[in-house]
Amino acid sequence: MIQRLLENKLGLSLEQFPVTGIIGPRQVGKTTLVRQLQTDKDLVYLDLERNSDLNKLQAPELFLTQVADKTVVLDEVQHLPELFPLLRSLVDDDRRAGRFVILGSASPPLLRQSSESLAGRINYLEMFPLNLLEVEHQLTWQQLWLHGGFPEPALSGKPTFVQSWYRNFIQSYVQRDLPLYGLPADPKTTRQLLQMIASVHGGLLNYSMFAKSLDLSVPTIKTYLSFLNNAFLTTQIAPWHTNLKKRLVKSPKLYIRDSGMLHYLTGINDFESLMGNVRVGNSWEGFVIGQIASILESDDELYHYRTQDGAEIDLLVRRNDRWLLAAEIKLTNSPTLTKGTHLAMQDLGIDHLHVITPSADTYPIAEKITVISLGSVLEKLKG
């Protein structure tokens, strides 16, 4: 059994908040995590995609009142948004911690009613695909990078199954889930957009390029990308803005969130084809960023930095208005740095830079610059 990094945070949340929301993409392990919960109270688990469980909520107030002494888990809660005002009322009458756990495959901006109805009553926890620290005894970094972090394909060890799994996963999102969340796009267009994002993964976001290719307006593309971000399919890393008199690149970088999904969309199905792909460095960069994001606190901020003069740092992590991490991401265990990296360190006042590699030993390559493996930097951030 894999122990997820979120387990301890979930336990604390249940001790402190009347409602805990666990959000993350479908099949990431939310239900499995909750079913493993050891609490002082019994769990009542309701899957709102099953008619038999929906039938129990035909008179929701009556049912939830009858199980008030238990922790009630509502899975795929976005299917019954009218529950949120009732949950607020029940919590206001009895604010005991650990009353409800709601699981959703969309972020709070898409679950507007939960955000509004349960404000001040709910603690959100985001669940990411598998982290290298969670599977260090089951998978190599190569396997996790190639097949992605969704538990079922990642742990299957079967490349043909991995391809079939991602095919069905994407089809389900494109044809069912995203329209359910309110995305006004035709499923074919959504699929084309995902393919295009995969082809420029790790590059600067160019709305006009997508708009021209799909014959859509820039505002429409912005709407579509917002839905993809809030459904945990893509992610954007914002540029760091400063008051320095520099000509800054002000576009975010755009990534497919999960490396396995990226590789499916780009036709990569084995490690040899991955390493031979022209954009392998971008894939590695996105994988590392996703691994780091999964171990950070929810209010930590991720940025990239680039100027027109060539100063650049791949990843900046800010916590409490201070730099927690500055990192260059390299796919070689013998990395070298450009003048632009040193310029960026000077611009930003970076005390120390880490050069993250697949599996190198930790060693300095210059003053204030240390080479470190992905696993080691994750251990360091975990604390």
C-alpha positions in Angstrom: 0.0 0.0 0.0 1.4 3.4 -1.0 1.3 6.1 1.7 0.3 9.4 0.1 2.0 12.6 1.2 -1.4 14.2 1.7 -2.4 11.6 4.4 -1.0 13.6 7.4 -2.5 16.9 6.2 -5.9 15.2 5.8 -5.7 13.8 9.3 -5.0 17.3 10.7 -7.7 18.9 8.6 -10.3 16.4 9.9 -9.3 17.4 13.5 -9.6 21.1 12.8 -12.3 21.8 10.2 -16.0 20.8 9.9 -15.6 20.3 6.1 -12.5 19.1 4.3 -12.4 19.3 0.5 -10.0 17.1 -1.4 -9.6 18.2 -5.0 -7.6 16.8 -7.9 -8.0 15.2 -11.2 -10.0 12.0 -11.7 -8.3 8.8 -10.8 -5.5 10.5 -8.9 -6.3 8.5 -5.7 -8.7 10.7 -3.7 -11.2 7.9 -3.0 -8.5 5.4 -2.1 -7.0 7.9 0.3 -10.3 8.5 2.1 -11.2 4.9 2.2 -8.0 4.2 4.1 -8.9 6.8 6.8 -8.6 5.7 10.4 -10.9 8.0 12.3 -12.7 7.9 15.7 -16.0 7.8 13.8 -17.4 5.5 11.2 -17.3 6.7 7.6 -20.4 7.0 5.4 -19.2 7.0 1.8 -21.5 8.2 -1.0 -20.4 8.2 -4.7 -22.6 10.7 -6.4 -22.0 9.1 -9.8 -23.9 6.0 -8.6 -27.7 6.0 -8.7 -27.9 3.9 -5.6 -26.1 6.5 -3.6 -27.9 9.4 -5.1 -31.2 7.7 -4.1 -30.1 7.9 -0.5 -30.0 11.7 -0.9 -33.6 12.1 -2.2 -34.3 13.7 1.2 -30.8 14.9 1.9 -31.4 16.8 5.1 -33.1 13.8 6.7 -30.3 11.4 5.6 -27.5 13.6 6.7 -29.1 14.3 10.0 -29.4 10.6 10.7 -25.7 10.0 10.1 -24.6 13.2 12.0 -22.4 11.1 14.3 -20.3 9.8 11.4 -17.9 11.4 8.9 -19.8 11.7 5.6 -17.7 11.4 2.5 -19.3 12.9 -0.7 -17.4 11.7 -3.8 -17.6 13.6 -7.1 -19.7 16.3 -5.3 -19.9 18.5 -8.4 -22.7 16.3 -9.6 -25.0 17.5 -6.8 -24.2 21.2 -6.3 -27.5 21.9 -4.6 -26.0 20.1 -1.5 -23.7 22.9 -0.7 -26.2 25.3 0.9 -27.5 22.4 3.0 -24.0 21.5 4.1 -23.5 25.1 5.2 -26.7 25.0 7.2 -25.8 21.7 8.9 -22.3 22.9 9.7 -23.6 26.2 11.1 -25.8 24.3 13.5 -23.0 22.0 14.5 -19.4 23.0 13.8 -17.7 19.9 15.1 -14.5 19.0 13.2 -14.5 16.1 10.7 -18.2 16.1 9.8 -17.9 16.1 6.0 -15.3 15.2 3.4 -16.1 16.3 -0.1 -14.1 15.0 -3.1 -14.1 16.8 -6.4 -12.4 16.6 -9.8 -12.5 20.4 -10.3 -10.9 23.3 -8.5 -12.9 25.7 -6.4 -13.4 28.3 -9.2 -15.3 25.6 -11.1 -17.1 24.5 -7.9 -18.4 28.0 -7.4 -21.2 27.0 -5.1 -18.9 25.2 -2.7 -16.5 28.1 -2.6 -19.3 30.6 -1.8 -21.6 28.4 0.4 -18.8 26.9 2.5 -16.4 29.8 2.8 -14.9 29.8 6.3 -16.1 26.3 6.9 -14.0 24.2 4.5 -10.3 23.5 4.2 -9.2 22.5 0.7 -6.4 20.0 0.1 -5.1 19.4 -3.5 -4.1 15.9 -4.4 -1.4 15.5 -7.1 -0.4 12.5 -9.1 2.2 10.2 -7.5 5.3 11.8 -6.1 8.7 10.1 -6.4 9.0 10.0 -2.6 5.7 8.0 -2.5 6.8 5.3 -4.9 10.6 5.2 -4.3 10.3 1.4 -3.5 7.9 0.6 -6.4 9.1 2.8 -9.4 12.2 4.3 -10.8 12.2 8.0 -11.7 12.4 6.9 -15.4 9.2 4.8 -15.0 7.3 7.6 -13.1 8.4 10.2 -15.7 7.5 8.1 -18.7 4.1 6.8 -17.5 3.0 9.7 -15.3 1.7 9.8 -11.8 -1.8 8.4 -12.0 -1.6 5.3 -9.8 -3.4 2.8 -12.1 -1.2 3.3 -15.2 1.9 4.1 -13.3 1.9 0.9 -11.3 0.6 -1.4 -14.0 4.0 -2.1 -15.6 2.1 -2.6 -18.9 2.8 0.0 -21.7 -0.2 -1.1 -23.8 -2.5 -0.7 -20.8 -0.9 2.8 -20.1 -1.9 3.9 -23.7 -5.4 2.6 -23.4 -5.8 4.1 -19.9 -4.9 7.6 -21.1 -7.0 7.3 -24.2 -10.1 6.6 -22.0 -9.1 9.2 -19.4 -8.8 12.0 -22.0 -12.0 10.9 -23.8 -13.9 11.0 -20.5 -12.7 14.5 -19.7 -13.3 15.9 -23.2 -16.7 14.3 -23.8 -18.2 14.3 -20.3 -16.5 16.1 -17.5 -15.4 19.4 -19.1 -18.9 20.0 -20.6 -20.4 19.2 -17.2 -18.2 21.9 -15.6 -19.5 24.3 -18.2 -16.8 24.4 -20.9 -18.6 25.6 -24.1 -16.2 23.9 -26.5 -17.0 21.1 -28.9 -15.2 18.0 -27.7 -13.2 17.7 -30.9 -11.9 21.3 -30.4 -11.0 20.5 -26.8 -9.0 17.5 -28.0 -7.2 19.5 -30.7 -6.3 22.2 -28.1 -4.9 19.6 -25.8 -2.8 18.2 -28.7 -1.5 21.7 -29.4 -0.6 22.4 -25.8 1.3 19.1 -25.7 3.3 20.1 -28.8 4.4 23.4 -27.1 4.7 22.0 -23.6 7.0 24.1 -21.5 7.0 27.0 -23.9 5.7 30.5 -23.4 1.9 30.8 -23.7 0.8 32.4 -26.9 -2.9 32.9 -27.0 -2.9 34.2 -30.6 -1.2 31.1 -31.9 -3.9 28.8 -30.5 -6.6 31.2 -31.6 -5.3 31.3 -35.2 -4.8 27.6 -35.4 -8.3 26.7 -34.1 -10.0 29.7 -35.8 -11.2 31.0 -32.5 -10.9 34.4 -30.7 -8.3 35.1 -28.1 -10.9 35.6 -25.4 -12.4 32.2 -26.2 -9.0 30.5 -26.0 -8.4 32.2 -22.6 -11.7 30.7 -21.4 -10.9 27.3 -22.7 -7.4 27.3 -21.0 -8.9 28.5 -17.8 -11.2 25.4 -17.8 -8.3 23.1 -18.5 -6.3 24.6 -15.7 -9.2 24.3 -13.2 -9.8 20.7 -14.2 -6.2 19.9 -13.4 -5.2 19.0 -16.9 -2.8 21.8 -17.6 -0.9 24.3 -15.5 0.7 27.7 -16.0 3.9 29.0 -14.3 3.6 32.8 -14.1 6.6 35.1 -14.9 8.2 36.8 -11.9 7.6 40.6 -12.2 9.9 43.0 -10.4 10.4 46.7 -10.4 13.9 46.3 -11.9 14.5 48.2 -15.1 14.7 45.1 -17.1 12.9 44.0 -20.3 11.1 41.1 -18.8 9.3 38.3 -20.6 5.8 38.6 -19.2 4.2 35.5 -20.6 3.5 32.4 -18.4 4.9 29.0 -19.4 2.3 26.4 -20.2 2.4 22.7 -19.3 0.4 19.5 -19.5 0.2 18.7 -15.8 0.9 14.9 -15.9 3.9 13.6 -17.9 2.1 10.4 -18.8 -0.7 12.3 -20.4 1.8 14.5 -22.2 3.6 11.5 -23.6 0.3 9.9 -24.7 -0.7 13.1 -26.5 2.7 13.3 -28.3 2.9 9.6 -29.3 5.7 8.6 -26.9 5.2 5.1 -25.4 8.7 3.9 -24.4 11.8 5.4 -22.8 13.8 5.2 -26.0 11.4 7.3 -27.9 11.1 9.7 -25.0 14.9 10.3 -24.9 15.0 10.7 -28.7 12.2 13.2 -28.8 13.2 16.8 -29.7 11.3 18.2 -26.7 12.6 15.7 -24.1 14.1 18.6 -22.1 10.7 20.3 -21.9 9.1 17.1 -20.8 11.7 16.7 -18.0 11.2 20.3 -16.9 7.5 19.9 -16.6 7.9 16.6 -14.7 10.3 18.2 -12.2 8.0 21.2 -11.7 5.0 18.9 -11.1 7.0 16.8 -8.6 8.0 19.9 -6.7 4.6 21.5 -6.8 3.1 18.3 -5.2 5.3 18.7 -2.1 4.8 22.4 -1.5 2.4 24.2 0.7 -0.8 25.4 -0.9 0.1 29.1 -0.6 3.6 28.7 -2.0 4.0 30.6 -5.3 5.8 29.2 -8.4 7.4 31.5 -11.0 9.8 31.5 -13.9 12.1 34.4 -14.8 13.3 35.5 -18.2 14.5 38.8 -19.7 14.9 39.9 -23.2 18.7 40.1 -22.5 18.9 36.3 -21.9 18.8 36.2 -18.1 16.8 33.1 -17.1 15.9 30.8 -14.2 13.6 27.8 -14.9 11.8 27.7 -11.5 11.4 30.1 -8.6 9.4 29.1 -5.4 8.4 31.9 -3.1 7.2 31.4 0.5 6.2 34.2 2.9 7.8 36.8 0.5 11.1 35.0 0.5 12.8 32.7 -2.0 12.4 29.1 -0.9 14.0 27.6 -4.0 15.6 28.8 -7.2 16.3 26.0 -9.7 17.6 25.3 -13.1 16.3 22.0 -14.5 18.7 19.9 -16.5 18.4 16.4 -18.0 22.1 15.7 -17.7 23.9 14.6 -14.6 26.9 16.8 -15.7 25.2 20.1 -16.2 26.7 23.4 -17.2 25.1 26.9 -16.9 25.0 29.9 -19.2 25.9 33.4 -18.4 22.1 34.1 -18.4 21.7 32.0 -15.2 24.3 34.1 -13.4 22.7 37.3 -14.6 19.3 36.2 -13.3 20.8 35.3 -9.9 22.2 38.9 -9.7 18.9 40.4 -10.8 16.8 38.6 -8.2 19.3 38.5 -5.3 19.3 34.7 -5.3 21.4 33.4 -2.4 21.7 29.9 -3.7 20.7 28.1 -6.9 20.0 24.4 -7.3 20.6 22.6 -10.6 18.1 19.7 -10.5 19.2 16.6 -12.4 17.8 13.1 -12.7 20.1 11.3 -10.3 23.4 13.1 -9.8 25.2 13.3 -6.5 25.0 16.6 -4.6 28.0 18.8 -5.3 28.9 22.4 -5.9 29.8 23.6 -9.4 30.3 27.2 -8.5 29.9 29.6 -5.6 26.3 29.6 -4.5 25.4 26.9 -7.1 24.8 23.2 -6.2 23.9 20.2 -8.4 21.3 18.0 -6.8 19.1 15.1 -7.9 15.3 15.4 -8.1 14.9 12.9 -5.2 17.3 14.9 -3.0 15.6 18.2 -3.6 12.2 16.6 -2.9 13.5 15.3 0.4 14.9 18.7 1.2 11.6 20.4 0.5 9.6 17.8 2.5 11.7 18.7 5.5 
